């Protein structure tokens, strides 16, 4: 069987049943079909696989090379199960790029894709993810956000994460921008803003939907916290203020006395980030309008 026929069979009989089916088709049609399409699937060797992966790495897409390797491996395992080939040419081929999920930060275009997908999301998971991105707080703390911990102080809204509800056992005051307040407007239930979901449910939601968002590289709810901090840093917010925003535990006696001394700096940083976030979302909407009426 020619590889192009194997690709068609794999996409129809297997990939079409997966949420990542469209992405599988895109990768195979872009990087595999033009090179291997007319070759016998049984004739594909390990050197062929490595050559394809090297070409993807050479264009600066190491993580995509890893995704492509995983996909080729799955396709040939599918072929073995149907007695189309006897061996998998991906055997002993290692990932081409090191992946460190702890460094995952969403780029602007990924943020826009996620946000737009969540606009029509019927579940509260979407608003929880948005609140994590806007505030940079821990997923577990956002999930347990309570209305009675939100106060208006001189016309500004603050959410206090109590000591008992903070991961590091340190009370924390979070400025809520207009974008954040909009997410709390609707009365969700008697006490909790988002009802009480669990972090595992939230992680499962992201795992099920990130491909549908148009995002290739997997991310986690916690990565949105890192994304907030990283973009703040790119805007010139100093590391100390970002540390206070993230409620990192401090050492020394002074932490007891200056817990709220950075309120102004934190508020300004949250406000700047909200403006930046709103701008990137509106720019995308403007592009869509131009495409529609231009």
Secondary structure, 3 states (H helix, E strand, C coil): CEHHHHHHHHHHHCHHHCCCHHHHHHHHHHHHHHHHCCCEHHHCCHHHHHHHHHHHHHCCCHHHHHHHHHHHHHHHHHHHHCCCCCCCCCCCCCCCCCCCHHHCCCCHHHHHHHHHHHCCCCCCHHHHHHHHHHHCCCHHHHHCCEHHHEEEECCEEEEEECHHHCCCCCCEEEEECHHHHHHHCCCCCCCECCCCCCHHHHHHHHHHHCCCCCCCCCCCHHHHHHHHHHHHHHCCCCHHHHHHHCCCCCCCHHHHCCCCCCHHHHHHHHHHHHHHHHHHHHHHHHHHHHHHHC
